[in-house]
Amino acid sequence: MVYGKLRIYLIDESFIDVWISRRLPNRYAIHWERCHIDGTVYRWDNTPHETHRHISTFPHHFHEKHDHIVKPYHYPGNIEEALKKALKYVKEKIEKQHHSVTT
């Protein structure tokens, strides 16, 4: 636990922070930090930022590679499924990067 978040360290030296609000019902964030590796971040969350109101899945959204690249995110309905979905995404990205380095 780091600052009220579950931190998961990954084999490529990146990490994932999982945050679930204790005060706001159904508020969450899953943040994959890679800035120290390749300058990227990936985050699935539902903070209702006014600047993301145009996203079709608002307030659920996905930051892909950078905070300013925001895409729709179809929340699966509960945090457990959201975490599984995010972990699958991370696994596929890491495997793809590993494969491109070894070939």
Backbone atoms as SQL, in Angstrom:
CREATE TABLE atoms (id INTEGER PRIMARY KEY, chain TEXT, resi INTEGER, resn TEXT, atom TEXT, x REAL, y REAL, z REAL);
INSERT INTO atoms VALUES
  (1, 'A', 1, 'MET', 'N', 0.851, -1.185, 0.000),
  (2, 'A', 1, 'MET', 'CA', 0.000, 0.000, 0.000),
  (3, 'A', 1, 'MET', 'C', 0.892, 1.243, 0.000),
  (4, 'A', 2, 'VAL', 'N', 0.618, 2.160, -0.895),
  (5, 'A', 2, 'VAL', 'CA', 1.353, 3.417, -1.000),
  (6, 'A', 2, 'VAL', 'C', 0.325, 4.542, -1.087),
  (7, 'A', 3, 'TYR', 'N', 0.293, 5.405, -0.067),
  (8, 'A', 3, 'TYR', 'CA', -0.625, 6.555, -0.047),
  (9, 'A', 3, 'TYR', 'C', -2.081, 6.144, -0.304),
  (10, 'A', 4, 'GLY', 'N', -2.517, 5.066, 0.331),
  (11, 'A', 4, 'GLY', 'CA', -3.895, 4.623, 0.182),
  (12, 'A', 4, 'GLY', 'C', -4.193, 3.904, -1.114),
  (13, 'A', 5, 'LYS', 'N', -3.162, 3.567, -1.870),
  (14, 'A', 5, 'LYS', 'CA', -3.319, 2.855, -3.140),
  (15, 'A', 5, 'LYS', 'C', -2.617, 1.510, -3.037),
  (16, 'A', 6, 'LEU', 'N', -3.128, 0.548, -3.752),
  (17, 'A', 6, 'LEU', 'CA', -2.431, -0.718, -3.902),
  (18, 'A', 6, 'LEU', 'C', -1.432, -0.526, -5.035),
  (19, 'A', 7, 'ARG', 'N', -0.163, -0.749, -4.770),
  (20, 'A', 7, 'ARG', 'CA', 0.868, -0.613, -5.813),
  (21, 'A', 7, 'ARG', 'C', 1.355, -1.997, -6.192),
  (22, 'A', 8, 'ILE', 'N', 1.341, -2.270, -7.494),
  (23, 'A', 8, 'ILE', 'CA', 1.781, -3.549, -8.037),
  (24, 'A', 8, 'ILE', 'C', 3.025, -3.289, -8.881),
  (25, 'A', 9, 'TYR', 'N', 4.150, -3.873, -8.478),
  (26, 'A', 9, 'TYR', 'CA', 5.393, -3.718, -9.236),
  (27, 'A', 9, 'TYR', 'C', 5.470, -4.811, -10.295),
  (28, 'A', 10, 'LEU', 'N', 5.842, -4.413, -11.511),
  (29, 'A', 10, 'LEU', 'CA', 5.869, -5.343, -12.634),
  (30, 'A', 10, 'LEU', 'C', 7.296, -5.690, -13.034),
  (31, 'A', 11, 'ILE', 'N', 7.423, -6.759, -13.789),
  (32, 'A', 11, 'ILE', 'CA', 8.715, -7.302, -14.173),
  (33, 'A', 11, 'ILE', 'C', 9.550, -6.324, -15.010),
  (34, 'A', 12, 'ASP', 'N', 8.907, -5.409, -15.720),
  (35, 'A', 12, 'ASP', 'CA', 9.642, -4.454, -16.560),
  (36, 'A', 12, 'ASP', 'C', 10.022, -3.182, -15.800),
  (37, 'A', 13, 'GLU', 'N', 9.851, -3.202, -14.476),
  (38, 'A', 13, 'GLU', 'CA', 10.168, -2.096, -13.566),
  (39, 'A', 13, 'GLU', 'C', 9.151, -0.964, -13.613),
  (40, 'A', 14, 'SER', 'N', 8.023, -1.184, -14.262),
  (41, 'A', 14, 'SER', 'CA', 6.922, -0.225, -14.176),
  (42, 'A', 14, 'SER', 'C', 6.043, -0.648, -13.000),
  (43, 'A', 15, 'PHE', 'N', 5.001, 0.132, -12.719),
  (44, 'A', 15, 'PHE', 'CA', 4.098, -0.260, -11.653),
  (45, 'A', 15, 'PHE', 'C', 2.680, 0.222, -11.942),
  (46, 'A', 16, 'ILE', 'N', 1.742, -0.427, -11.279),
  (47, 'A', 16, 'ILE', 'CA', 0.332, -0.082, -11.387),
  (48, 'A', 16, 'ILE', 'C', -0.152, 0.339, -10.008),
  (49, 'A', 17, 'ASP', 'N', -0.824, 1.484, -9.933),
  (50, 'A', 17, 'ASP', 'CA', -1.491, 1.916, -8.714),
  (51, 'A', 17, 'ASP', 'C', -2.983, 1.725, -8.901),
  (52, 'A', 18, 'VAL', 'N', -3.614, 1.081, -7.927),
  (53, 'A', 18, 'VAL', 'CA', -5.060, 0.879, -7.949),
  (54, 'A', 18, 'VAL', 'C', -5.637, 1.664, -6.778),
  (55, 'A', 19, 'TRP', 'N', -6.554, 2.564, -7.072),
  (56, 'A', 19, 'TRP', 'CA', -7.189, 3.401, -6.050),
  (57, 'A', 19, 'TRP', 'C', -8.690, 3.264, -6.142),
  (58, 'A', 20, 'ILE', 'N', -9.312, 3.021, -5.004),
  (59, 'A', 20, 'ILE', 'CA', -10.766, 2.955, -4.902),
  (60, 'A', 20, 'ILE', 'C', -11.167, 3.907, -3.780),
  (61, 'A', 21, 'SER', 'N', -12.037, 4.828, -4.075),
  (62, 'A', 21, 'SER', 'CA', -12.449, 5.818, -3.080),
  (63, 'A', 21, 'SER', 'C', -13.206, 5.162, -1.929),
  (64, 'A', 22, 'ARG', 'N', -12.898, 5.599, -0.728),
  (65, 'A', 22, 'ARG', 'CA', -13.639, 5.155, 0.448),
  (66, 'A', 22, 'ARG', 'C', -14.840, 6.054, 0.705),
  (67, 'A', 23, 'ARG', 'N', -14.805, 7.265, 0.158),
  (68, 'A', 23, 'ARG', 'CA', -15.874, 8.238, 0.402),
  (69, 'A', 23, 'ARG', 'C', -16.860, 8.380, -0.746),
  (70, 'A', 24, 'LEU', 'N', -16.378, 8.289, -1.961),
  (71, 'A', 24, 'LEU', 'CA', -17.236, 8.481, -3.136),
  (72, 'A', 24, 'LEU', 'C', -17.595, 7.127, -3.736),
  (73, 'A', 25, 'PRO', 'N', -18.851, 6.774, -3.764),
  (74, 'A', 25, 'PRO', 'CA', -19.241, 5.462, -4.288),
  (75, 'A', 25, 'PRO', 'C', -18.806, 5.267, -5.735),
  (76, 'A', 26, 'ASN', 'N', -18.216, 4.123, -6.003),
  (77, 'A', 26, 'ASN', 'CA', -17.814, 3.709, -7.355),
  (78, 'A', 26, 'ASN', 'C', -16.742, 4.574, -8.001),
  (79, 'A', 27, 'ARG', 'N', -16.025, 5.394, -7.258),
  (80, 'A', 27, 'ARG', 'CA', -14.930, 6.203, -7.832),
  (81, 'A', 27, 'ARG', 'C', -13.654, 5.370, -7.796),
  (82, 'A', 28, 'TYR', 'N', -12.945, 5.317, -8.909),
  (83, 'A', 28, 'TYR', 'CA', -11.764, 4.468, -9.020),
  (84, 'A', 28, 'TYR', 'C', -10.729, 5.079, -9.951),
  (85, 'A', 29, 'ALA', 'N', -9.520, 4.562, -9.876),
  (86, 'A', 29, 'ALA', 'CA', -8.467, 4.869, -10.845),
  (87, 'A', 29, 'ALA', 'C', -7.489, 3.702, -10.859),
  (88, 'A', 30, 'ILE', 'N', -7.110, 3.293, -12.058),
  (89, 'A', 30, 'ILE', 'CA', -6.074, 2.283, -12.248),
  (90, 'A', 30, 'ILE', 'C', -5.019, 2.955, -13.113),
  (91, 'A', 31, 'HIS', 'N', -3.842, 3.151, -12.547),
  (92, 'A', 31, 'HIS', 'CA', -2.801, 3.965, -13.181),
  (93, 'A', 31, 'HIS', 'C', -1.553, 3.113, -13.412),
  (94, 'A', 32, 'TRP', 'N', -1.153, 2.957, -14.676),
  (95, 'A', 32, 'TRP', 'CA', 0.065, 2.221, -15.021),
  (96, 'A', 32, 'TRP', 'C', 1.152, 3.248, -15.321),
  (97, 'A', 33, 'GLU', 'N', 2.127, 3.317, -14.456),
  (98, 'A', 33, 'GLU', 'CA', 3.201, 4.315, -14.534),
  (99, 'A', 33, 'GLU', 'C', 4.409, 3.756, -15.266),
  (100, 'A', 34, 'ARG', 'N', 4.762, 4.429, -16.395),
  (101, 'A', 34, 'ARG', 'CA', 5.913, 4.028, -17.201),
  (102, 'A', 34, 'ARG', 'C', 6.799, 5.226, -17.558),
  (103, 'A', 35, 'CYS', 'N', 6.558, 6.359, -16.924),
  (104, 'A', 35, 'CYS', 'CA', 7.323, 7.574, -17.261),
  (105, 'A', 35, 'CYS', 'C', 8.825, 7.360, -17.176),
  (106, 'A', 36, 'HIS', 'N', 9.273, 6.643, -16.177),
  (107, 'A', 36, 'HIS', 'CA', 10.705, 6.413, -15.986),
  (108, 'A', 36, 'HIS', 'C', 11.279, 5.412, -16.992),
  (109, 'A', 37, 'ILE', 'N', 10.422, 4.732, -17.740),
  (110, 'A', 37, 'ILE', 'CA', 10.871, 3.757, -18.739),
  (111, 'A', 37, 'ILE', 'C', 10.834, 4.352, -20.145),
  (112, 'A', 38, 'ASP', 'N', 9.659, 4.862, -20.531),
  (113, 'A', 38, 'ASP', 'CA', 9.520, 5.374, -21.898),
  (114, 'A', 38, 'ASP', 'C', 8.683, 6.655, -21.985),
  (115, 'A', 39, 'GLY', 'N', 8.417, 7.279, -20.841),
  (116, 'A', 39, 'GLY', 'CA', 7.693, 8.545, -20.834),
  (117, 'A', 39, 'GLY', 'C', 6.184, 8.425, -20.937),
  (118, 'A', 40, 'THR', 'N', 5.643, 7.199, -20.784),
  (119, 'A', 40, 'THR', 'CA', 4.204, 7.019, -20.950),
  (120, 'A', 40, 'THR', 'C', 3.493, 6.720, -19.624),
  (121, 'A', 41, 'VAL', 'N', 2.195, 6.997, -19.632),
  (122, 'A', 41, 'VAL', 'CA', 1.297, 6.609, -18.549),
  (123, 'A', 41, 'VAL', 'C', 0.002, 6.113, -19.196),
  (124, 'A', 42, 'TYR', 'N', -0.644, 5.212, -18.504),
  (125, 'A', 42, 'TYR', 'CA', -1.940, 4.699, -18.933),
  (126, 'A', 42, 'TYR', 'C', -2.834, 4.744, -17.694),
  (127, 'A', 43, 'ARG', 'N', -4.052, 5.275, -17.839),
  (128, 'A', 43, 'ARG', 'CA', -4.911, 5.362, -16.661),
  (129, 'A', 43, 'ARG', 'C', -6.371, 5.195, -17.053),
  (130, 'A', 44, 'TRP', 'N', -7.030, 4.321, -16.349),
  (131, 'A', 44, 'TRP', 'CA', -8.458, 4.103, -16.466),
  (132, 'A', 44, 'TRP', 'C', -9.081, 4.735, -15.226),
  (133, 'A', 45, 'ASP', 'N', -10.007, 5.660, -15.395),
  (134, 'A', 45, 'ASP', 'CA', -10.631, 6.260, -14.221),
  (135, 'A', 45, 'ASP', 'C', -11.974, 6.873, -14.556),
  (136, 'A', 46, 'ASN', 'N', -12.648, 7.342, -13.517),
  (137, 'A', 46, 'ASN', 'CA', -13.954, 7.977, -13.717),
  (138, 'A', 46, 'ASN', 'C', -14.081, 9.284, -12.951),
  (139, 'A', 47, 'THR', 'N', -12.972, 9.996, -12.828),
  (140, 'A', 47, 'THR', 'CA', -13.037, 11.337, -12.275),
  (141, 'A', 47, 'THR', 'C', -13.751, 12.216, -13.309),
  (142, 'A', 48, 'PRO', 'N', -14.835, 12.875, -12.922),
  (143, 'A', 48, 'PRO', 'CA', -15.657, 13.605, -13.913),
  (144, 'A', 48, 'PRO', 'C', -15.086, 14.978, -14.279),
  (145, 'A', 49, 'HIS', 'N', -13.922, 14.979, -14.921),
  (146, 'A', 49, 'HIS', 'CA', -13.315, 16.234, -15.374),
  (147, 'A', 49, 'HIS', 'C', -14.198, 16.877, -16.444),
  (148, 'A', 50, 'GLU', 'N', -14.459, 18.140, -16.311),
  (149, 'A', 50, 'GLU', 'CA', -15.266, 18.863, -17.311),
  (150, 'A', 50, 'GLU', 'C', -14.649, 18.780, -18.699),
  (151, 'A', 51, 'THR', 'N', -13.330, 18.757, -18.766),
  (152, 'A', 51, 'THR', 'CA', -12.656, 18.711, -20.067),
  (153, 'A', 51, 'THR', 'C', -12.873, 17.388, -20.787),
  (154, 'A', 52, 'HIS', 'N', -13.377, 16.365, -20.073),
  (155, 'A', 52, 'HIS', 'CA', -13.618, 15.061, -20.698),
  (156, 'A', 52, 'HIS', 'C', -15.109, 14.804, -20.933),
  (157, 'A', 53, 'ARG', 'N', -15.931, 15.812, -20.732),
  (158, 'A', 53, 'ARG', 'CA', -17.384, 15.648, -20.863),
  (159, 'A', 53, 'ARG', 'C', -17.781, 15.180, -22.275),
  (160, 'A', 54, 'HIS', 'N', -16.971, 15.492, -23.280),
  (161, 'A', 54, 'HIS', 'CA', -17.271, 15.086, -24.657),
  (162, 'A', 54, 'HIS', 'C', -17.050, 13.593, -24.910),
  (163, 'A', 55, 'ILE', 'N', -16.360, 12.909, -24.018),
  (164, 'A', 55, 'ILE', 'CA', -16.084, 11.482, -24.179),
  (165, 'A', 55, 'ILE', 'C', -17.408, 10.710, -24.083),
  (166, 'A', 56, 'SER', 'N', -17.657, 9.817, -24.999),
  (167, 'A', 56, 'SER', 'CA', -18.944, 9.108, -25.062),
  (168, 'A', 56, 'SER', 'C', -19.231, 8.265, -23.824),
  (169, 'A', 57, 'THR', 'N', -18.205, 7.849, -23.109),
  (170, 'A', 57, 'THR', 'CA', -18.398, 7.012, -21.922),
  (171, 'A', 57, 'THR', 'C', -18.246, 7.804, -20.622),
  (172, 'A', 58, 'PHE', 'N', -18.288, 9.136, -20.716),
  (173, 'A', 58, 'PHE', 'CA', -18.126, 10.020, -19.552),
  (174, 'A', 58, 'PHE', 'C', -19.005, 9.547, -18.393),
  (175, 'A', 59, 'PRO', 'N', -18.470, 9.500, -17.173),
  (176, 'A', 59, 'PRO', 'CA', -17.169, 9.985, -16.735),
  (177, 'A', 59, 'PRO', 'C', -16.040, 8.971, -16.895),
  (178, 'A', 60, 'HIS', 'N', -16.354, 7.738, -17.308),
  (179, 'A', 60, 'HIS', 'CA', -15.315, 6.716, -17.491),
  (180, 'A', 60, 'HIS', 'C', -14.480, 7.072, -18.715),
  (181, 'A', 61, 'HIS', 'N', -13.153, 6.999, -18.555),
  (182, 'A', 61, 'HIS', 'CA', -12.270, 7.332, -19.666),
  (183, 'A', 61, 'HIS', 'C', -10.906, 6.674, -19.480),
  (184, 'A', 62, 'PHE', 'N', -10.114, 6.708, -20.537),
  (185, 'A', 62, 'PHE', 'CA', -8.814, 6.052, -20.576),
  (186, 'A', 62, 'PHE', 'C', -7.773, 7.037, -21.099),
  (187, 'A', 63, 'HIS', 'N', -6.710, 7.241, -20.324),
  (188, 'A', 63, 'HIS', 'CA', -5.575, 8.061, -20.749),
  (189, 'A', 63, 'HIS', 'C', -4.565, 7.109, -21.384),
  (190, 'A', 64, 'GLU', 'N', -4.307, 7.297, -22.669),
  (191, 'A', 64, 'GLU', 'CA', -3.416, 6.391, -23.389),
  (192, 'A', 64, 'GLU', 'C', -2.102, 7.067, -23.740),
  (193, 'A', 65, 'LYS', 'N', -1.059, 6.642, -23.099),
  (194, 'A', 65, 'LYS', 'CA', 0.329, 7.086, -23.275),
  (195, 'A', 65, 'LYS', 'C', 0.630, 8.423, -22.595),
  (196, 'A', 66, 'HIS', 'N', -0.292, 9.376, -22.642),
  (197, 'A', 66, 'HIS', 'CA', -0.090, 10.690, -22.028),
  (198, 'A', 66, 'HIS', 'C', -1.395, 11.161, -21.409),
  (199, 'A', 67, 'ASP', 'N', -1.306, 12.004, -20.404),
  (200, 'A', 67, 'ASP', 'CA', -2.515, 12.499, -19.737),
  (201, 'A', 67, 'ASP', 'C', -3.463, 13.219, -20.691),
  (202, 'A', 68, 'HIS', 'N', -2.925, 13.868, -21.716),
  (203, 'A', 68, 'HIS', 'CA', -3.776, 14.647, -22.618),
  (204, 'A', 68, 'HIS', 'C', -4.422, 13.815, -23.735),
  (205, 'A', 69, 'ILE', 'N', -4.058, 12.544, -23.859),
  (206, 'A', 69, 'ILE', 'CA', -4.708, 11.673, -24.839),
  (207, 'A', 69, 'ILE', 'C', -5.764, 10.872, -24.092),
  (208, 'A', 70, 'VAL', 'N', -7.025, 11.277, -24.260),
  (209, 'A', 70, 'VAL', 'CA', -8.132, 10.692, -23.494),
  (210, 'A', 70, 'VAL', 'C', -9.112, 10.035, -24.457),
  (211, 'A', 71, 'LYS', 'N', -9.456, 8.786, -24.158),
  (212, 'A', 71, 'LYS', 'CA', -10.335, 8.001, -25.023),
  (213, 'A', 71, 'LYS', 'C', -11.492, 7.424, -24.209),
  (214, 'A', 72, 'PRO', 'N', -12.553, 7.008, -24.881),
  (215, 'A', 72, 'PRO', 'CA', -13.655, 6.359, -24.169),
  (216, 'A', 72, 'PRO', 'C', -13.186, 5.065, -23.499),
  (217, 'A', 73, 'TYR', 'N', -13.812, 4.744, -22.395),
  (218, 'A', 73, 'TYR', 'CA', -13.534, 3.493, -21.689),
  (219, 'A', 73, 'TYR', 'C', -14.859, 2.910, -21.224),
  (220, 'A', 74, 'HIS', 'N', -15.147, 1.711, -21.695),
  (221, 'A', 74, 'HIS', 'CA', -16.387, 1.034, -21.330),
  (222, 'A', 74, 'HIS', 'C', -16.155, 0.241, -20.049),
  (223, 'A', 75, 'TYR', 'N', -16.513, 0.873, -18.942),
  (224, 'A', 75, 'TYR', 'CA', -16.353, 0.278, -17.614),
  (225, 'A', 75, 'TYR', 'C', -17.190, -0.997, -17.528),
  (226, 'A', 76, 'PRO', 'N', -16.587, -2.113, -17.088),
  (227, 'A', 76, 'PRO', 'CA', -17.313, -3.377, -17.063),
  (228, 'A', 76, 'PRO', 'C', -18.348, -3.509, -15.942),
  (229, 'A', 77, 'GLY', 'N', -18.466, -2.514, -15.071),
  (230, 'A', 77, 'GLY', 'CA', -19.520, -2.547, -14.062),
  (231, 'A', 77, 'GLY', 'C', -19.057, -2.734, -12.640),
  (232, 'A', 78, 'ASN', 'N', -17.829, -3.242, -12.453),
  (233, 'A', 78, 'ASN', 'CA', -17.272, -3.337, -11.102),
  (234, 'A', 78, 'ASN', 'C', -15.752, -3.270, -11.163),
  (235, 'A', 79, 'ILE', 'N', -15.165, -2.890, -10.052),
  (236, 'A', 79, 'ILE', 'CA', -13.722, -2.643, -10.024),
  (237, 'A', 79, 'ILE', 'C', -12.917, -3.922, -10.262),
  (238, 'A', 80, 'GLU', 'N', -13.419, -5.065, -9.820),
  (239, 'A', 80, 'GLU', 'CA', -12.692, -6.319, -10.031),
  (240, 'A', 80, 'GLU', 'C', -12.543, -6.616, -11.517),
  (241, 'A', 81, 'GLU', 'N', -13.635, -6.477, -12.254),
  (242, 'A', 81, 'GLU', 'CA', -13.572, -6.718, -13.701),
  (243, 'A', 81, 'GLU', 'C', -12.737, -5.649, -14.404),
  (244, 'A', 82, 'ALA', 'N', -12.823, -4.416, -13.928),
  (245, 'A', 82, 'ALA', 'CA', -12.014, -3.333, -14.504),
  (246, 'A', 82, 'ALA', 'C', -10.529, -3.622, -14.315),
  (247, 'A', 83, 'LEU', 'N', -10.165, -4.109, -13.129),
  (248, 'A', 83, 'LEU', 'CA', -8.766, -4.437, -12.867),
  (249, 'A', 83, 'LEU', 'C', -8.315, -5.600, -13.743),
  (250, 'A', 84, 'LYS', 'N', -9.140, -6.614, -13.898),
  (251, 'A', 84, 'LYS', 'CA', -8.792, -7.737, -14.785),
  (252, 'A', 84, 'LYS', 'C', -8.564, -7.252, -16.211),
  (253, 'A', 85, 'LYS', 'N', -9.442, -6.379, -16.670),
  (254, 'A', 85, 'LYS', 'CA', -9.343, -5.834, -18.025),
  (255, 'A', 85, 'LYS', 'C', -8.046, -5.025, -18.183),
  (256, 'A', 86, 'ALA', 'N', -7.729, -4.208, -17.189),
  (257, 'A', 86, 'ALA', 'CA', -6.507, -3.401, -17.235),
  (258, 'A', 86, 'ALA', 'C', -5.264, -4.292, -17.187),
  (259, 'A', 87, 'LEU', 'N', -5.269, -5.299, -16.322),
  (260, 'A', 87, 'LEU', 'CA', -4.112, -6.198, -16.214),
  (261, 'A', 87, 'LEU', 'C', -3.893, -6.968, -17.512),
  (262, 'A', 88, 'LYS', 'N', -4.965, -7.340, -18.182),
  (263, 'A', 88, 'LYS', 'CA', -4.831, -8.018, -19.474),
  (264, 'A', 88, 'LYS', 'C', -4.189, -7.086, -20.498),
  (265, 'A', 89, 'TYR', 'N', -4.622, -5.832, -20.504),
  (266, 'A', 89, 'TYR', 'CA', -4.057, -4.832, -21.406),
  (267, 'A', 89, 'TYR', 'C', -2.556, -4.663, -21.149),
  (268, 'A', 90, 'VAL', 'N', -2.192, -4.531, -19.870),
  (269, 'A', 90, 'VAL', 'CA', -0.788, -4.357, -19.477),
  (270, 'A', 90, 'VAL', 'C', 0.027, -5.571, -19.898),
  (271, 'A', 91, 'LYS', 'N', -0.464, -6.751, -19.617),
  (272, 'A', 91, 'LYS', 'CA', 0.238, -7.990, -19.967),
  (273, 'A', 91, 'LYS', 'C', 0.500, -8.052, -21.470),
  (274, 'A', 92, 'GLU', 'N', -0.514, -7.744, -22.262),
  (275, 'A', 92, 'GLU', 'CA', -0.347, -7.790, -23.716),
  (276, 'A', 92, 'GLU', 'C', 0.679, -6.765, -24.197),
  (277, 'A', 93, 'LYS', 'N', 0.662, -5.564, -23.609),
  (278, 'A', 93, 'LYS', 'CA', 1.637, -4.524, -23.995),
  (279, 'A', 93, 'LYS', 'C', 3.059, -4.955, -23.643),
  (280, 'A', 94, 'ILE', 'N', 3.240, -5.481, -22.431),
  (281, 'A', 94, 'ILE', 'CA', 4.582, -5.906, -22.004),
  (282, 'A', 94, 'ILE', 'C', 5.073, -7.061, -22.871),
  (283, 'A', 95, 'GLU', 'N', 4.193, -8.033, -23.150),
  (284, 'A', 95, 'GLU', 'CA', 4.591, -9.154, -24.008),
  (285, 'A', 95, 'GLU', 'C', 4.958, -8.683, -25.408),
  (286, 'A', 96, 'LYS', 'N', 4.195, -7.742, -25.949),
  (287, 'A', 96, 'LYS', 'CA', 4.477, -7.207, -27.278),
  (288, 'A', 96, 'LYS', 'C', 5.827, -6.485, -27.288),
  (289, 'A', 97, 'GLN', 'N', 6.095, -5.682, -26.260),
  (290, 'A', 97, 'GLN', 'CA', 7.381, -4.979, -26.184),
  (291, 'A', 97, 'GLN', 'C', 8.530, -5.964, -26.041),
  (292, 'A', 98, 'HIS', 'N', 8.339, -6.982, -25.206),
  (293, 'A', 98, 'HIS', 'CA', 9.383, -7.991, -25.011),
  (294, 'A', 98, 'HIS', 'C', 9.657, -8.735, -26.323),
  (295, 'A', 99, 'HIS', 'N', 8.585, -9.065, -27.033),
  (296, 'A', 99, 'HIS', 'CA', 8.733, -9.774, -28.300),
  (297, 'A', 99, 'HIS', 'C', 9.472, -8.919, -29.329),
  (298, 'A', 100, 'SER', 'N', 9.164, -7.624, -29.390),
  (299, 'A', 100, 'SER', 'CA', 9.830, -6.756, -30.367),
  (300, 'A', 100, 'SER', 'C', 11.298, -6.534, -30.022),
  (301, 'A', 101, 'VAL', 'N', 11.663, -6.615, -28.753),
  (302, 'A', 101, 'VAL', 'CA', 13.055, -6.465, -28.343),
  (303, 'A', 101, 'VAL', 'C', 13.858, -7.715, -28.652),
  (304, 'A', 102, 'THR', 'N', 13.222, -8.876, -28.528),
  (305, 'A', 102, 'THR', 'CA', 13.946, -10.147, -28.730),
  (306, 'A', 102, 'THR', 'C', 13.974, -10.601, -30.175),
  (307, 'A', 103, 'THR', 'N', 13.233, -9.927, -31.067),
  (308, 'A', 103, 'THR', 'CA', 13.258, -10.355, -32.482),
  (309, 'A', 103, 'THR', 'C', 13.966, -9.343, -33.347);
